Amino acid sequence: MTSRNPRLRLLVAAVLALGAVLLAAAPASAHAVLETTDPVGGTAVATSPERVMLRFSEAVQIPPQAIRVFASPGGDQVEAGSAGRADGQSNAVAAKLPELDKGAYIVTWRVTSADAHPIHGAFTFTVGEAKGAEADAALVQKLLASGGGDTTVGAVYAVIRFAAFASLVLLVGALTFVALLWPAGLAVARTRKILWGAWAVALVTTAVGVPIQAAYVAGLPISKALSSTVRSAMLDDRFGQVWSARILILILTAGLLAFLFRSIPGKERQNVPPGMLVAGGVLAVGLLLTPALAGHAATQDFVPLAIVSDVLHVGAVSVWLGGLALLALAVLPRRVAEELGVVVPRFSRAAFAAVITILVTGAFQSWRQVRSTDALTETTYGRLLIVKVVLFGVIVALGALSRRFVQARYRAPAARLSFGPGAATADPDSEIVAGLRRTVGAETVIAIVVLVVTALLVNAQPARSALAQPFSASMRGDLVLVDVTVDPAKAGPADFHLYTLSPQGGQQEVQELNATLTLPSQEVGPLKVPLTRAGPGHFSAYDFALPLRGEWKLEVKALLSDIDEATVSTTIPVK
């Protein structure tokens, strides 16, 4: 529920401010992206390498079978060592290799970003002279698809995360509602069922979610969720540790609920003991910390502030939506006039404070994860955020309507709170009560949709990192093959890496390499990319400014000898 008149205008202004904040500031990198590999993908090495090493843009978690190596064209798996930290660096992963025969090899990898999202990929290299590299493409795609994880596990994991989040919101919100706004509700059977039900769902989904998430990040089927491989990895990453801590907090919360419900049947509490309020507050903060520590808030920049903001945000959502659910399911159906006259205005004020908190913290979180209009409109995260803001606006409007019913009935003098001489309950046909129930019911339904969208946001890659993904392509000619990577492929400073290979995929030196960029749609260019030799067959340019978005044509000229020159090109979609 929300206010009308000046308060409603304040809310509208705050919603507009939220949209304005989303347009501000410049983006920064986030979410793990593969930066380099050793051996370099698509190249040939003279002798068998001692290890395979991958370096990412940020720290990653290492699930079982993070690195697998296959011989080509047969697809037989090489007995590589277990993946671990490379040189003690949190963003580098390596696995030892046995002595490899000459030929082509495919490396598939799967790791987990700091925000608990798994990422995977594949690359190839050859030992000795590379022959028949093109024949490996189908096998690479097959192995890459197999490393993408089980779709059933992904679907189950998504449902579990939604149920866990929704039950947590209901538990914290309903408990806050009865502790601060409606202590008498502790004696109501329906209230107890709601609280115990939310607690049970939160406990079950958290306990089941730990092994399911471990199987999900490892890319294993659901049948392997309780295998020894998954069990050994469950508590190795931050997600498993945080969700295990949530189980302990929920067990303590059960003790608190049992104490609060230890009232004489039929006797309604007038207040909650101060000690229990403090204990409940500590447990609630502990529960609210778990989504922050296991998700986006614990990654990227401004982490301490982001965690505090996330706790306040989820706490305000719980007070508003969890309290709204208890109001709709337990308070309004009783239709006790005196009770409604006290509880409904209290919740209306609490809901208004919660909405303001949601707006402020939501604006900060959105700015932190988006930071540009492109990220807002061109990524899944950004589009989901737009949907969430629109739904939020709808709930605010419904809340304003509910507020009208509250002001019409429950701010009247106390003598008018009954619906007839000596009446103890509201008139079932009361237009005001019926209208309030309709608007609260509609708010509750839309709130469920908002929670679904929020769960999808939690599982989506942050907008600014999704927008800043690198672009990679192979430019093939009769005399040369040039692999190019542009990181990030977006307007602004970007790093260019070009590797010169033979048409068969082996490393090939060239005397000179020149690259130019043209944007035909805007008649911009050609712009010369200042390439410098970075190593054998490797040329790079750092912080080269891509001035505009659009489809840029990259043309590369390779001087192979005094008389042989090859030209290749590709199109780079710059966002």
Backbone torsions as a table, in degrees:
resi	resn	phi	psi	omega
1	MET	NA	151.7	-179.9
2	THR	-137.8	177.8	-178.4
3	SER	-91.4	170.5	176.0
4	ARG	-114.7	177.0	177.8
5	ASN	53.9	-122.0	-173.7
6	PRO	-60.5	-38.9	-179.9
7	ARG	-67.7	-40.9	178.5
8	LEU	-62.5	-40.7	177.4
9	ARG	-62.9	-36.2	177.4
10	LEU	-63.6	-41.2	178.5
11	LEU	-64.4	-43.6	178.8
12	VAL	-60.6	-43.0	178.3
13	ALA	-63.3	-37.3	179.4
14	ALA	-67.1	-39.4	177.2
15	VAL	-62.5	-42.9	177.5
16	LEU	-63.8	-36.9	178.3
17	ALA	-64.6	-38.0	176.6
18	LEU	-57.9	-45.3	178.6
19	GLY	-63.6	-37.9	179.9
20	ALA	-66.8	-39.2	-179.7
21	VAL	-62.6	-34.7	-179.4
22	LEU	-62.4	-21.8	-176.7
23	LEU	-91.1	-4.8	-170.4
24	ALA	-93.6	161.5	168.9
25	ALA	73.3	167.8	-178.9
26	ALA	-103.0	147.7	-177.0
27	PRO	-76.8	158.5	173.0
28	ALA	-131.3	165.6	-174.9
29	SER	-74.4	152.8	176.7
30	ALA	-168.6	171.0	-178.8
31	HIS	66.4	135.2	-173.9
32	ALA	-65.7	130.9	175.5
33	VAL	-130.3	134.6	177.5
34	LEU	-66.4	124.1	-178.4
35	GLU	-100.7	-50.1	-178.7
36	THR	-142.7	158.9	173.9
37	THR	-133.3	155.0	175.1
38	ASP	-136.7	110.8	5.8
39	PRO	-67.4	155.9	177.7
40	VAL	-65.9	133.7	-179.1
41	GLY	-57.5	135.0	177.3
42	GLY	82.1	5.5	-178.2
43	THR	-110.5	169.6	177.7
44	ALA	-111.8	142.3	175.5
45	VAL	-116.2	146.7	-174.7
46	ALA	-69.8	-38.8	-178.0
47	THR	-127.2	166.8	-178.6
48	SER	-63.0	126.1	178.4
49	PRO	-72.2	153.0	-179.5
50	GLU	-77.0	-26.0	-176.7
51	ARG	-154.9	165.4	168.3
52	VAL	-108.8	130.8	-177.9
53	MET	-131.1	136.0	177.9
54	LEU	-124.6	135.8	179.4
55	ARG	-119.4	131.5	-175.9
56	PHE	-112.3	168.2	-177.1
57	SER	-75.4	-13.9	178.5
58	GLU	-153.1	173.6	-179.8
59	ALA	-62.1	142.9	179.8
60	VAL	-131.4	156.7	171.8
61	GLN	-93.7	149.0	-174.6
62	ILE	-112.6	104.5	177.6
63	PRO	-79.2	171.9	174.5
64	PRO	-58.8	144.2	179.0
65	GLN	55.7	44.1	179.8
66	ALA	-66.0	-33.0	178.7
67	ILE	-126.0	126.8	175.4
68	ARG	-128.7	142.8	-177.5
69	VAL	-123.8	133.1	-177.2
70	PHE	-127.3	141.6	174.7
71	ALA	-82.4	147.7	179.0
72	SER	-121.1	141.8	14.9
73	PRO	-94.9	-2.3	-173.3
74	GLY	-72.0	-28.9	-179.1
75	GLY	83.7	13.7	178.1
76	ASP	-71.0	135.3	-178.3
77	GLN	-78.9	135.8	178.0
78	VAL	-83.6	140.5	179.9
79	GLU	-77.7	77.4	178.7
80	ALA	-83.2	160.9	177.4
81	GLY	-74.5	170.2	178.8
82	SER	-67.6	142.4	179.9
83	ALA	-72.5	143.4	178.0
84	GLY	-154.2	-177.3	178.6
85	ARG	-64.9	136.8	177.1
86	ALA	-92.9	119.0	177.2
87	ASP	57.3	29.5	177.8
88	GLY	72.4	11.7	-177.6
89	GLN	-94.4	133.9	-175.3
90	SER	-72.5	-17.5	-179.0
91	ASN	-103.4	9.4	-178.7
92	ALA	-125.2	135.5	-177.8
93	VAL	-125.8	138.3	-178.6
94	ALA	-142.9	154.8	174.9
95	ALA	-139.5	134.4	179.5
96	LYS	-71.4	148.1	-179.9
97	LEU	-116.6	146.0	170.9
98	PRO	-75.5	179.0	175.6
99	GLU	-66.3	120.1	-176.6
100	LEU	-98.2	140.3	173.8
101	ASP	-73.8	164.7	175.2
102	LYS	-64.3	140.3	-179.6
103	GLY	146.4	-174.0	-177.4
104	ALA	-96.3	145.8	-179.2
105	TYR	-136.0	149.2	179.7
106	ILE	-119.6	129.2	177.7
107	VAL	-109.4	121.9	172.4
108	THR	-108.8	143.7	-178.0
109	TRP	-138.5	152.9	178.5
110	ARG	-152.3	118.4	178.6
111	VAL	-132.3	175.3	-178.8
112	THR	-118.5	127.7	176.5
113	SER	-66.3	165.9	179.5
114	ALA	-62.2	-22.3	179.3
115	ASP	-91.3	17.6	174.3
116	ALA	75.6	12.2	177.2
117	HIS	-94.9	125.9	177.2
118	PRO	-76.2	143.2	173.7
119	ILE	-129.6	151.8	-177.8
120	HIS	-149.2	166.0	179.0
121	GLY	-175.3	-171.8	-179.4
122	ALA	-154.6	154.8	171.9
123	PHE	-151.7	166.4	-177.1
124	THR	-122.3	156.5	169.4
125	PHE	-152.3	165.4	179.8
126	THR	-129.1	150.8	174.4
127	VAL	-106.5	122.5	-175.5
128	GLY	82.1	-155.4	-178.0
129	GLU	-72.6	127.8	-177.3
130	ALA	-84.3	123.0	177.3
131	LYS	-129.0	141.7	174.2
132	GLY	65.2	35.3	-177.8
133	ALA	-61.9	-32.9	-177.7
134	GLU	-65.4	-27.6	-178.2
135	ALA	-69.1	-14.9	-177.2
136	ASP	-83.1	-10.8	-172.0
137	ALA	-58.5	-45.5	-178.7
138	ALA	-64.0	-40.2	179.4
139	LEU	-67.5	-39.5	177.4
140	VAL	-58.9	-46.5	179.9
141	GLN	-63.1	-38.9	179.4
142	LYS	-65.0	-46.3	-179.7
143	LEU	-68.0	-36.9	178.5
144	LEU	-64.1	-41.0	178.5
145	ALA	-64.9	-39.0	-179.3
146	SER	-67.9	-24.4	178.6
147	GLY	-86.3	-1.0	-177.5
148	GLY	-77.5	-8.7	178.8
149	GLY	95.6	161.9	-178.0
150	ASP	-82.2	128.0	-178.0
151	THR	-66.1	-32.9	178.3
152	THR	-64.3	-43.7	178.3
153	VAL	-61.9	-42.3	178.6
154	GLY	-60.5	-41.2	-179.9
155	ALA	-68.3	-44.5	179.2
156	VAL	-63.0	-41.7	180.0
157	TYR	-62.4	-40.6	179.1
158	ALA	-63.4	-43.0	178.9
159	VAL	-63.9	-41.8	-179.3
160	ILE	-63.9	-42.8	-179.6
161	ARG	-64.4	-38.1	177.5
162	PHE	-66.2	-48.1	-178.2
163	ALA	-62.5	-39.2	179.5
164	ALA	-65.3	-43.4	-179.5
165	PHE	-67.6	-45.6	-179.0
166	ALA	-63.3	-42.8	179.7
167	SER	-67.0	-34.1	177.4
168	LEU	-65.7	-43.7	177.7
169	VAL	-61.4	-44.9	-179.6
170	LEU	-65.8	-42.4	-178.5
171	LEU	-63.2	-52.1	-178.3
172	VAL	-66.0	-42.8	-178.5
173	GLY	-66.7	-45.2	-179.6
174	ALA	-67.6	-38.7	178.7
175	LEU	-65.5	-40.0	176.1
176	THR	-64.1	-39.5	-179.4
177	PHE	-59.5	-50.3	-176.9
178	VAL	-74.5	-29.7	-177.9
179	ALA	-73.4	-37.7	-173.6
180	LEU	-107.6	-30.0	-172.7
181	LEU	-110.1	-29.0	-171.9
182	TRP	-145.6	64.2	179.9
183	PRO	-57.1	-30.9	179.1
184	ALA	-62.7	-22.4	-179.6
185	GLY	-66.9	-15.5	177.9
186	LEU	-63.9	-21.6	179.5
187	ALA	-91.8	-2.1	-177.7
188	VAL	-88.7	127.0	-175.2
189	ALA	-59.7	-40.3	-178.0
190	ARG	-65.5	-36.5	177.5
191	THR	-61.9	-44.1	-179.8
192	ARG	-62.3	-41.8	179.2
193	LYS	-62.4	-40.7	-179.9
194	ILE	-64.3	-46.4	-178.1
195	LEU	-66.0	-46.8	179.3
196	TRP	-66.8	-35.2	177.7
197	GLY	-65.0	-44.7	177.8
198	ALA	-62.8	-40.9	178.4
199	TRP	-62.1	-44.8	-177.9
200	ALA	-64.5	-43.0	179.2
201	VAL	-64.7	-41.4	179.0
202	ALA	-62.1	-42.2	-179.0
203	LEU	-66.9	-47.5	-177.0
204	VAL	-65.1	-47.6	-177.8
205	THR	-65.7	-34.2	177.7
206	THR	-69.0	-45.2	-179.2
207	ALA	-64.0	-40.8	179.7
208	VAL	-75.3	-32.3	-175.7
209	GLY	-65.8	-29.2	-178.0
210	VAL	-63.3	-53.8	177.8
211	PRO	-69.0	-33.2	178.8
212	ILE	-64.3	-41.4	178.8
213	GLN	-66.6	-37.0	178.3
214	ALA	-63.8	-40.7	176.5
215	ALA	-67.9	-35.8	-179.0
216	TYR	-64.1	-47.8	-177.6
217	VAL	-71.6	-25.5	178.5
218	ALA	-84.0	-8.5	-180.0
219	GLY	73.2	28.4	-177.3
220	LEU	-100.2	155.6	177.7
221	PRO	-70.2	165.1	-175.8
222	ILE	-64.9	-25.0	178.4
223	SER	-65.9	-18.3	-179.5
224	LYS	-98.3	10.0	-174.8
225	ALA	-62.6	-27.0	179.9
226	LEU	-112.8	18.5	178.9
227	SER	-71.6	164.6	-179.5
228	SER	-62.9	-33.8	178.9
229	THR	-62.6	-43.9	-179.3
230	VAL	-72.1	-41.5	-179.4
231	ARG	-59.1	-39.4	-179.0
232	SER	-69.9	-21.7	-176.7
233	ALA	-100.7	-7.8	-171.8
234	MET	-59.7	-40.9	-175.0
235	LEU	-103.6	12.4	179.9
236	ASP	-80.6	-23.9	-178.5
237	ASP	-108.9	167.1	-175.3
238	ARG	-62.8	-38.2	-179.1
239	PHE	-59.4	-49.3	-179.5
240	GLY	-62.2	-38.9	179.9
241	GLN	-67.0	-43.1	-178.3
242	VAL	-67.9	-44.6	-179.6
243	TRP	-68.3	-31.0	174.8
244	SER	-66.9	-38.2	175.6
245	ALA	-64.2	-35.0	177.7
246	ARG	-62.1	-37.3	178.0
247	ILE	-59.3	-44.1	179.5
248	LEU	-63.3	-40.9	179.5
249	ILE	-66.2	-38.5	178.3
250	LEU	-65.2	-35.9	176.8
251	ILE	-63.4	-42.6	176.0
252	LEU	-64.9	-36.0	178.3
253	THR	-64.1	-34.3	177.5
254	ALA	-61.5	-39.0	176.8
255	GLY	-64.0	-39.2	177.9
256	LEU	-64.7	-44.2	179.1
257	LEU	-61.3	-43.0	-179.7
258	ALA	-60.7	-39.3	179.1
259	PHE	-67.1	-44.5	-178.0
260	LEU	-64.5	-33.1	-177.8
261	PHE	-85.7	4.9	-177.2
262	ARG	-84.0	50.0	-179.9
263	SER	-104.0	158.4	178.6
264	ILE	-66.0	132.3	-179.1
265	PRO	-53.0	130.9	178.3
266	GLY	87.7	-15.2	179.4
267	LYS	-89.1	129.6	-178.1
268	GLU	-99.1	130.0	177.7
269	ARG	-70.9	143.7	176.0
270	GLN	-96.6	-21.9	177.0
271	ASN	-159.6	164.9	178.2
272	VAL	-102.5	134.5	179.5
273	PRO	-53.5	139.1	-178.6
274	PRO	-54.4	-38.4	178.9
275	GLY	-61.0	-38.8	178.9
276	MET	-70.9	-33.2	176.9
277	LEU	-63.4	-43.6	179.2
278	VAL	-64.6	-46.1	-179.9
279	ALA	-62.1	-42.4	178.3
280	GLY	-64.0	-38.5	178.3
281	GLY	-64.1	-41.4	178.8
282	VAL	-63.9	-44.9	179.6
283	LEU	-65.3	-39.4	179.3
284	ALA	-63.0	-43.6	178.0
285	VAL	-62.8	-39.8	177.5
286	GLY	-60.9	-43.6	177.7
287	LEU	-65.9	-39.7	-178.9
288	LEU	-70.7	-22.3	177.3
289	LEU	-70.6	-28.2	-172.4
290	THR	-65.0	-41.2	175.5
291	PRO	-63.9	-35.3	-179.3
292	ALA	-67.7	-45.4	-176.8
293	LEU	-71.3	-23.6	-178.0
294	ALA	-99.4	1.0	-173.7
295	GLY	-127.3	-150.5	-173.3
296	HIS	-65.2	-28.4	-174.6
297	ALA	-63.0	-29.4	-176.9
298	ALA	-86.9	9.5	-179.6
299	THR	-124.3	172.9	176.9
300	GLN	68.1	-141.1	-174.9
301	ASP	-104.9	169.6	179.6
302	PHE	54.0	39.8	-172.7
303	VAL	-60.1	-50.1	-179.7
304	PRO	-57.2	-45.6	179.2
305	LEU	-65.9	-37.1	-179.5
306	ALA	-65.8	-37.8	179.5
307	ILE	-67.3	-44.9	177.5
308	VAL	-60.7	-44.0	179.6
309	SER	-61.7	-41.8	-179.1
310	ASP	-65.7	-40.3	177.5
311	VAL	-62.1	-45.1	178.2
312	LEU	-64.3	-39.9	-178.6
313	HIS	-64.3	-52.2	-179.0
314	VAL	-67.1	-34.2	177.0
315	GLY	-63.8	-43.5	178.3
316	ALA	-66.2	-39.8	175.6
317	VAL	-60.6	-40.4	179.5
318	SER	-64.9	-45.5	179.7
319	VAL	-60.8	-41.9	-177.8
320	TRP	-75.1	-60.2	-173.4
321	LEU	-77.1	-38.4	176.1
322	GLY	-65.2	-42.0	176.4
323	GLY	-66.1	-37.2	178.2
324	LEU	-60.9	-42.4	179.2
325	ALA	-63.6	-42.4	179.5
326	LEU	-67.9	-36.6	176.6
327	LEU	-61.7	-43.7	-177.3
328	ALA	-72.0	-36.4	-171.9
329	LEU	-95.0	-24.1	-173.7
330	ALA	-122.5	-38.1	-174.1
331	VAL	-84.4	-55.9	-175.9
332	LEU	-62.3	-39.3	179.2
333	PRO	-61.7	-23.1	179.7
334	ARG	-72.5	-32.0	177.0
335	ARG	55.8	36.5	176.4
336	VAL	-87.3	115.0	-170.5
337	ALA	-58.9	-50.0	-178.8
338	GLU	-61.0	-38.7	-179.8
339	GLU	-67.0	-45.6	178.7
340	LEU	-62.6	-39.0	-178.1
341	GLY	-64.1	-23.9	179.4
342	VAL	-97.0	-47.8	-171.2
343	VAL	-73.3	-44.2	-174.7
344	VAL	-62.3	-48.4	176.9
345	PRO	-61.2	-37.9	177.2
346	ARG	-59.5	-46.7	-178.8
347	PHE	-67.3	-34.1	178.6
348	SER	-60.2	-42.7	178.6
349	ARG	-68.3	-42.4	179.2
350	ALA	-63.8	-38.5	-179.7
351	ALA	-65.8	-38.7	179.0
352	PHE	-62.4	-45.3	177.8
353	ALA	-61.8	-38.7	179.4
354	ALA	-65.0	-40.6	-179.9
355	VAL	-63.0	-42.6	178.2
356	ILE	-61.7	-43.1	178.8
357	THR	-62.7	-41.7	178.6
358	ILE	-61.6	-42.1	-179.7
359	LEU	-63.0	-46.1	-176.8
360	VAL	-66.8	-51.0	-178.3
361	THR	-69.7	-35.3	178.0
362	GLY	-65.4	-36.6	177.4
363	ALA	-63.1	-43.9	179.1
364	PHE	-64.4	-45.6	-178.9
365	GLN	-64.7	-39.3	179.2
366	SER	-65.9	-43.7	176.7
367	TRP	-59.6	-40.7	-177.1
368	ARG	-67.4	-35.7	-176.2
369	GLN	-93.6	-16.5	-173.5
370	VAL	-114.3	-73.6	173.9
371	ARG	69.3	3.4	175.8
372	SER	-159.2	155.4	178.2
373	THR	-66.9	-33.4	178.9
374	ASP	-63.2	-45.0	179.4
375	ALA	-64.3	-31.3	-179.3
376	LEU	-72.3	-38.6	-172.0
377	THR	-99.7	-16.8	-172.2
378	GLU	-114.6	8.6	178.5
379	THR	-125.3	156.9	177.4
380	THR	-61.0	-43.1	179.1
381	TYR	-59.1	-46.8	-178.9
382	GLY	-62.4	-43.3	-179.6
383	ARG	-67.0	-38.4	175.7
384	LEU	-63.1	-37.8	178.9
385	LEU	-64.2	-39.2	177.1
386	ILE	-61.6	-44.7	178.5
387	VAL	-60.1	-43.3	-179.0
388	LYS	-63.4	-42.2	179.8
389	VAL	-64.4	-40.1	178.6
390	VAL	-63.3	-47.0	178.6
391	LEU	-62.5	-38.3	177.1
392	PHE	-59.8	-42.2	177.7
393	GLY	-62.2	-37.9	178.1
394	VAL	-64.0	-42.6	179.6
395	ILE	-65.2	-38.6	177.4
396	VAL	-60.2	-42.1	179.4
397	ALA	-64.4	-43.5	177.7
398	LEU	-64.5	-37.3	178.2
399	GLY	-63.6	-37.1	177.2
400	ALA	-63.4	-38.0	177.9
401	LEU	-66.8	-41.3	176.7
402	SER	-60.5	-38.2	-179.7
403	ARG	-61.3	-33.7	178.5
404	ARG	-63.3	-41.5	178.4
405	PHE	-66.4	-38.2	179.3
406	VAL	-63.2	-45.4	-179.2
407	GLN	-67.6	-33.8	-178.3
408	ALA	-69.2	-33.7	-174.3
409	ARG	-108.9	-49.5	-164.2
410	TYR	-93.6	0.2	171.3
411	ARG	-104.4	12.9	175.2
412	ALA	-77.2	164.4	177.5
413	PRO	-55.7	154.8	-175.4
414	ALA	-59.7	-32.8	-178.2
415	ALA	-64.8	-20.0	-176.7
416	ARG	-98.3	6.4	-175.9
417	LEU	-73.3	-25.0	176.2
418	SER	-81.3	156.9	-174.9
419	PHE	-99.4	18.5	178.1
420	GLY	170.9	166.5	-178.6
421	PRO	-56.5	116.4	176.5
422	GLY	73.7	8.3	-176.6
423	ALA	-71.9	141.8	178.2
424	ALA	-106.1	-16.2	-179.6
425	THR	-127.6	158.9	-179.6
426	ALA	-71.1	150.1	175.4
427	ASP	-65.7	122.4	-178.8
428	PRO	-56.4	-25.4	-178.0
429	ASP	-94.8	6.5	-178.2
430	SER	-59.5	125.7	-179.8
431	GLU	-64.3	-36.9	-178.1
432	ILE	-66.7	-49.0	-179.8
433	VAL	-63.7	-41.2	179.2
434	ALA	-63.3	-42.2	178.3
435	GLY	-64.1	-40.7	178.2
436	LEU	-62.5	-41.9	-179.7
437	ARG	-65.2	-37.7	179.7
438	ARG	-65.6	-46.9	-177.6
439	THR	-68.7	-40.0	177.7
440	VAL	-64.4	-39.7	177.1
441	GLY	-62.5	-42.4	178.5
442	ALA	-65.3	-41.3	176.7
443	GLU	-58.7	-42.0	-178.4
444	THR	-64.6	-42.7	179.9
445	VAL	-62.9	-46.9	-179.7
446	ILE	-66.8	-33.1	177.8
447	ALA	-61.1	-37.3	177.4
448	ILE	-62.7	-41.6	177.8
449	VAL	-63.2	-40.5	178.0
450	VAL	-60.5	-40.7	178.4
451	LEU	-64.8	-36.9	176.6
452	VAL	-62.7	-46.5	179.2
453	VAL	-62.8	-39.6	178.5
454	THR	-62.5	-40.9	177.6
455	ALA	-63.0	-38.8	176.7
456	LEU	-66.1	-37.5	177.5
457	LEU	-63.3	-42.1	179.9
458	VAL	-60.5	-34.6	-176.6
459	ASN	-90.8	-2.9	-178.7
460	ALA	-93.5	152.4	175.9
461	GLN	-69.6	132.2	179.8
462	PRO	-51.1	143.5	-170.7
463	ALA	-60.5	-45.3	-174.7
464	ARG	-67.7	-33.2	176.9
465	SER	-76.9	-33.6	176.6
466	ALA	-64.7	-36.7	179.5
467	LEU	-71.5	-26.6	-174.4
468	ALA	-95.0	25.0	179.2
469	GLN	-68.1	145.9	177.9
470	PRO	-74.5	160.4	175.2
471	PHE	-112.5	133.7	178.4
472	SER	-132.7	143.6	178.8
473	ALA	-158.4	159.5	174.5
474	SER	-113.4	128.0	178.9
475	MET	-108.8	111.6	-172.6
476	ARG	-105.7	133.0	173.2
477	GLY	-128.0	-180.0	-179.7
478	ASP	-69.2	-28.0	-174.6
479	LEU	-111.5	-16.4	-174.9
480	VAL	-152.0	153.6	173.3
481	LEU	-123.0	124.4	-178.3
482	VAL	-118.0	120.3	173.2
483	ASP	-93.3	131.7	-179.7
484	VAL	-125.0	141.1	172.8
485	THR	-130.5	128.9	176.4
486	VAL	-117.9	119.9	-173.3
487	ASP	-135.0	115.4	-5.7
488	PRO	-86.8	159.9	179.2
489	ALA	-88.4	66.0	-178.5
490	LYS	-147.4	159.6	-179.2
491	ALA	-60.1	133.0	-176.9
492	GLY	123.6	-169.0	-179.6
493	PRO	-63.9	137.7	179.6
494	ALA	-145.7	152.2	177.1
495	ASP	-101.2	134.6	177.8
496	PHE	-110.3	133.4	174.6
497	HIS	-130.8	124.4	179.2
498	LEU	-124.9	133.2	180.0
499	TYR	-119.1	129.2	179.6
500	THR	-98.1	127.5	-177.5
501	LEU	-130.3	162.2	171.9
502	SER	-73.7	161.9	178.9
503	PRO	-57.0	-22.3	178.5
504	GLN	-87.3	-8.5	176.6
505	GLY	107.5	-1.2	178.1
506	GLY	-83.1	156.8	-179.7
507	GLN	-61.7	137.2	-178.1
508	GLN	-138.9	125.0	177.4
509	GLU	-81.2	146.0	174.6
510	VAL	-128.5	154.7	-179.9
511	GLN	-72.1	-34.9	-176.2
512	GLU	-156.7	147.3	178.3
513	LEU	-135.3	126.2	178.9
514	ASN	-124.8	142.5	-179.1
515	ALA	-136.1	140.0	176.6
516	THR	-133.7	153.0	179.7
517	LEU	-120.9	138.6	178.0
518	THR	-135.8	137.9	175.4
519	LEU	-112.9	90.9	-174.7
520	PRO	-58.7	-36.5	-175.7
521	SER	-64.6	-26.9	-179.7
522	GLN	-111.5	3.1	-178.1
523	GLU	55.4	44.7	178.7
524	VAL	-106.9	134.7	176.2
525	GLY	107.1	179.3	8.0
526	PRO	-78.0	140.7	175.2
527	LEU	-105.4	127.0	-179.2
528	LYS	-79.9	129.5	175.9
529	VAL	-87.6	120.1	-174.9
530	PRO	-77.1	79.9	-177.8
531	LEU	-77.0	141.5	172.4
532	THR	-127.7	149.6	-179.4
533	ARG	-72.3	121.8	-178.0
534	ALA	-104.9	-10.6	-178.1
535	GLY	169.5	-176.8	178.8
536	PRO	-59.0	114.6	179.5
537	GLY	67.3	17.9	-176.0
538	HIS	-126.3	123.8	177.4
539	PHE	-123.4	145.0	-176.5
540	SER	-143.9	159.7	172.7
541	ALA	-145.3	125.9	-175.1
542	TYR	-106.8	142.3	176.2
543	ASP	56.4	37.7	174.6
544	PHE	-78.3	129.7	-173.6
545	ALA	-82.5	118.8	169.9
546	LEU	-91.4	107.3	-167.9
547	PRO	-74.8	-26.3	-172.4
548	LEU	-139.1	156.3	171.0
549	ARG	-76.3	156.8	176.2
550	GLY	140.0	-175.4	-179.3
551	GLU	-92.4	97.6	-178.2
552	TRP	-88.0	134.1	175.5
553	LYS	-92.9	121.6	176.9
554	LEU	-100.9	121.6	177.9
555	GLU	-115.4	127.3	-177.0
556	VAL	-120.6	130.2	176.6
557	LYS	-115.2	122.7	-178.5
558	ALA	-110.8	122.5	176.3
559	LEU	-92.4	105.4	-175.9
560	LEU	-83.7	-32.0	178.3
561	SER	-153.5	-175.4	-179.4
562	ASP	-63.3	-22.8	-176.6
563	ILE	-120.4	-13.1	-176.2
564	ASP	-104.9	125.1	176.7
565	GLU	-135.4	138.3	179.5
566	ALA	-122.5	142.6	178.8
567	THR	-121.9	128.3	177.7
568	VAL	-131.9	160.5	-177.8
569	SER	-152.1	163.7	175.0
570	THR	-157.0	169.6	178.6
571	THR	-111.1	129.5	-178.6
572	ILE	-108.2	114.6	176.0
573	PRO	-77.9	106.0	-178.5
574	VAL	-95.4	123.2	-176.5
575	LYS	-94.5	NA	NA
